[in-house]
Amino acid sequence: MTEQQQPNDNTTEQANEHADTVELSGEQAIITKLEAELAETKAQLADQQDLMLRIKAESENVRRRASMDVEKAHKFALEKFAGDLLPVVDNLERALGFIDR
């Protein structure tokens, strides 16, 4: 009976080893899948961070350009106003010179 139990024990051990191997390879497949997902997620994160930095830089550039445009508009408006006043000042000076005669 002992001899008959040994083959059964060997069969049981082999089945356990096979189950461990199957379980291990199943776990290994899950680990491999999770590692691939992690790498993909890290790549997406890097892309999103790059995109965020680009958007932030673009918004700062737009803000700076708008500020410069407003500054130029004020400057040119003042220059235009001063240019428009020059003929008026000239005419007033001529009128005052004519009155003093």
C-alpha positions as CSV (number, residue, x, y, z in Angstrom):
1,M,0.0,0.0,0.0
2,T,2.9,2.3,0.6
3,E,4.1,1.8,-2.9
4,Q,0.7,2.7,-4.2
5,Q,0.7,5.8,-2.2
6,Q,4.0,7.0,-3.5
7,P,2.8,7.3,-7.1
8,N,-0.2,9.1,-5.9
9,D,2.0,11.3,-3.7
10,N,4.2,12.0,-6.7
11,T,1.2,12.7,-8.8
12,T,-0.1,15.0,-6.2
13,E,3.2,16.8,-5.8
14,Q,3.5,17.2,-9.6
15,A,-0.1,18.6,-9.7
16,N,0.8,21.0,-6.9
17,E,4.0,22.1,-8.7
18,H,2.0,22.5,-11.9
19,A,-0.7,24.5,-10.0
20,D,2.1,26.6,-8.5
21,T,3.6,27.1,-12.0
22,V,0.2,27.9,-13.5
23,E,-0.6,30.3,-10.6
24,L,2.8,31.9,-10.9
25,S,2.5,32.4,-14.6
26,G,-1.0,33.8,-14.2
27,E,0.4,36.2,-11.6
28,Q,3.3,37.0,-13.9
29,A,0.9,37.7,-16.7
30,I,-1.0,40.1,-14.5
31,I,2.3,41.7,-13.3
32,T,3.4,42.1,-16.9
33,K,0.0,43.6,-17.9
34,L,0.2,46.0,-14.9
35,E,3.7,47.0,-15.8
36,A,2.7,47.8,-19.3
37,E,-0.2,49.9,-18.1
38,L,2.1,51.7,-15.7
39,A,4.5,52.5,-18.5
40,E,1.6,53.7,-20.7
41,T,0.3,55.9,-17.9
42,K,3.7,57.3,-17.2
43,A,4.0,58.2,-20.9
44,Q,0.6,59.9,-20.8
45,L,1.5,61.8,-17.7
46,A,4.7,63.0,-19.4
47,D,2.7,64.1,-22.4
48,Q,0.1,65.9,-20.3
49,Q,2.8,67.7,-18.3
50,D,4.5,68.8,-21.5
51,L,1.2,70.0,-22.9
52,M,0.5,71.9,-19.6
53,L,3.8,73.6,-19.8
54,R,3.2,74.6,-23.4
55,I,-0.2,75.9,-22.7
56,K,1.1,77.9,-19.7
57,A,3.9,79.4,-21.8
58,E,1.4,80.3,-24.5
59,S,-1.0,82.0,-22.1
60,E,1.9,84.0,-20.6
61,N,2.9,85.0,-24.2
62,V,-0.6,86.1,-25.0
63,R,-0.9,88.1,-21.8
64,R,2.5,89.8,-22.5
65,R,1.5,90.6,-26.1
66,A,-1.8,92.0,-24.9
67,S,-0.1,94.2,-22.4
68,M,2.4,95.5,-25.0
69,D,-0.5,96.2,-27.4
70,V,-2.3,98.2,-24.8
71,E,0.9,100.1,-24.0
72,K,1.4,100.8,-27.7
73,A,-2.2,101.9,-28.1
74,H,-1.8,104.4,-25.2
75,K,1.5,105.7,-26.6
76,F,0.2,106.1,-30.2
77,A,-3.1,107.6,-29.0
78,L,-1.1,110.2,-27.0
79,E,1.1,110.9,-29.9
80,K,-1.9,111.2,-32.2
81,F,-3.6,113.5,-29.8
82,A,-0.4,115.7,-29.4
83,G,0.0,115.7,-33.2
84,D,-3.6,116.8,-33.6
85,L,-3.1,119.6,-31.1
86,L,0.0,121.1,-32.9
87,P,-2.0,122.8,-35.6
88,V,-4.4,124.2,-33.0
89,V,-1.5,125.5,-30.9
90,D,0.1,127.0,-34.1
91,N,-3.2,128.7,-35.0
92,L,-3.6,130.1,-31.4
93,E,0.0,131.4,-31.5
94,R,-0.7,133.1,-34.8
95,A,-4.0,134.5,-33.5
96,L,-2.3,135.9,-30.4
97,G,0.5,137.3,-32.6
98,F,-2.1,139.0,-34.8
99,I,-3.9,140.5,-31.8
100,D,-0.6,141.9,-30.4
101,R,0.1,143.9,-33.6
